[in-house]
Amino acid sequence: MARQSKWILPMGSAVLGAVIVTIGWFTWNIMTEESPPSTTVNLGSPLVIKLYSSIDDLSDDSDVAIVGTVKGVAQTGMDRGRDGVGTPLPYVVYEVEVLEVLKGDVDDDIYVVRRPPELFPREQLSSLKKGETTVLYLAEKSTKLAPTINVTDVIYVPLAFDNAVFDVSSSGKVGAVGRVDDSTVVVPRGTGPDMFPVGTTFKMSDIRDAIEVDTDEIGPVGNVN
């Protein structure tokens, strides 16, 4: 049975069996739309992020799910939060061409925001590279949360670092209507405790079916090599 970690505030030694990450105001605001715990960022304050071992749960929790190809970096910068008073933290905005909308309603190109991986060296957080085709499970937010982003009014953030990013096999064929074949292999980037087991793979048909199934049904669980 699929397991999940939950969003909770730091509880010291009482936090067991979860992945604790050091996280700044940006992820807090993006995921909760609430004010950060303080006007300055204490990078030593841990926060437990929600992790996923089920594509059904990722599908349910995301505002938007897409198959897309990374066009490149659209903007980089430093941000201090919606009020401009937090500790500055770098971000990277990627432009992504949408090949297929699995959930939600988006433009042909969207802008996906990520932190540089070096900010979280102990976590599974990678860069997006030009030309990569990925499945992304995203939260949709306004740039009012990050006023220094000026290439778009709407930004998209993967739900849980690499846990919400899936690589589409390089052998997958993208058709004339921008669809990847149902048999194409899709590989989760986020693997490990409370996420997908190492070696898990899905077919693109599994990803599509997970969006369509009733929430009371048991969806695909993937294959483990």
N, C-alpha and C positions, 0 to 999 in steps of 0.2 A: 504494500500500500504506500502511495506517495506520501512523503513527509514535507512539512514546511517549517521554516523558522518564522518568527514574527517580529514586527517592528516593536521594540521596547526601548525604554531609556536605560542608561547604564545602571547596573546593580552590583558592581564589584564581583566578589566571589560567588554571588548568588546566580550569576549568569553561567549556565552549564549547557554543554551540548549545542552551542550555537557559534557561528562565525562572527567574531567581533572585528569591526573595521574602524579605523580612525577616519572620521568623515567631517567635512566642513559644512558651512551654512548652505552651500549650493544644493547639495543632495537633500538636506533637510527641507529647504524651501520647495524644491522642485517636487518632492514626493508628498509633502503635507500641505503646502500653501499656507503654512503658519509662520509666524515670526520665529527666528532662531532663538535658542535658549538665552543668548546674550548678544549685545551689539558688536562684540568682538569675538573672534573665533578662537576657541581653545582647541588646538589640534590634538591635544592629549585626551580629549573627551571621547570615549568610544560610544558607538551607537550600533545596535544590532540591526542589520538590514534583513528584509524578508528574502529568503532564498527559495528556489523552486526545484522540485524533482519531477514535475508533471507539466507537460505542455498544455493540458487542460487548464491548469491553474494560471499559467502564464497568459493563456488566451482570455480567461475570465477577467484577470486583473488589468490587462492592458487597455488603454484607450484606443490604440492603433496597433495593428500588426501588418507588416508588409514584407514582400520580397523586393529587395532593391540592390542596385549597384552603386558603389561609392564613386562619385565623380571627382572628389578631391576635397581639400581643405578650403572652406569659404572664408573663415575668419579665425584668428586667434586673439587672445586678449587676457586682461586681468579683470577680475570682478570683485566688488566689495558688497554684494548683496543688493536687495531692492532699495535700501535706504542709503547706500553708498558709504556706510560707516564700518563695515566688517573688515577683517583682515583680507588683503587682496590675494586671490587664488586664480591661477591660470585656467583657461578653458580652451577647447578646440571645437570649432563648429564645422561639421562635415556636410557637404551637399550630397544628397543621395537621390538618384533617379529611381522612381517607384516603378517597378516592373509589374507588380501585382498587389492589389490591396486585399488583404485577408480579413481585416476588420477595420472599421472606421471609415472616414471620408477625408481624403487628403489630396493635395495637388500632385502634379506629375513629378515635381521635385520637392523634397523636404529637407529640413536642416536639423541634423542630429548633433546634440551637444554631449561631449565627454570631457572628463578630466584627463590630463596627461598621466599615463601609467606610473611614472616615477613618484607621483604623489602618494600612491598606495602600493608600495613595493611588495607587501605581503599578500596582496589580494589579486584575484584574477581579473585584471583590467588591462585591455589591450587597445592599441590604436586601430582605427579603420584605415585601410589602405586603398588607394585609387585602383579601381578595376575589380575590387572584391565584390562578389555577390553574396548577400547575407539575408537571413530572415531576422527581423528585428521586432521585439515586443516593446512597445513604447508608451510612455506617459506624454500627453500633449499639454503644453504649458505656454503661457504668454511670456514674451520677453520683458514684461514689467517686472518679472522676478529677477531678471538679469539685464539691467538697463544698458550696459555697455555693448550688448549684442545688437548690431544695427543692420545686419543683412536680411533680416526677416522679422515679422511680428509674432510668429508662432514657432516654438522650438519643440523638439521631441527628445526625450531622454530614455535610454534603456532602463527597464524596471530595476535591475539588480546587477550592475556591472556586466561582466561577460556571461552571467547566468541567463541573460535575455538576448544573447547574440548567438546565432547559429550560422555556420558556414555552409554554403551550398557547394556541393562537390564540383571541382573544376571540370569534370566530365559532363556535368549537367548541361543540357541544351536549352537555350532560351529561344522560344519560337517567335514568329513574326508579330504575335499579339502580346509579347512580353511575358509569357508564362514559362515556367520551368516544368519539365515533364514530371508526372506523378511518381515515376520510378527513381527520380534523382535522389541521391543520398544527401541528407542534411545532418550536420554534426554539431552538437552543442559545444560552445567554447568553455562554458562554465561546468566543470566536473569536480566531483569530490563529495565530502560529507555534506548532507542536506541538499545537495544538488543532484545532477545526473551522474550515475556511476561512470567511471572511466571506461571508455570503449563504447558508450551508448551511441547508436545511430538511429535516425528516423528516415523514412521516405517522405518525399514531399506530399504524398497523399495523406500520410499521418498528420502532418501539420495542418493541411486543409480540413481534414475530418475533425480535428480537435476544435476548430473554430465552429463547426457546424453542429456537433453533437449537443444534445440536451445536457444541462449541467448535472442532472441526476444520473446520467449514464457514465460508465467507465470508459474512458478514451484510451488511445494508444499509449503504450508504456515504452516503446522503443526496443531496439535490439542491442545486446551487449556482446561484443566480440570476446 
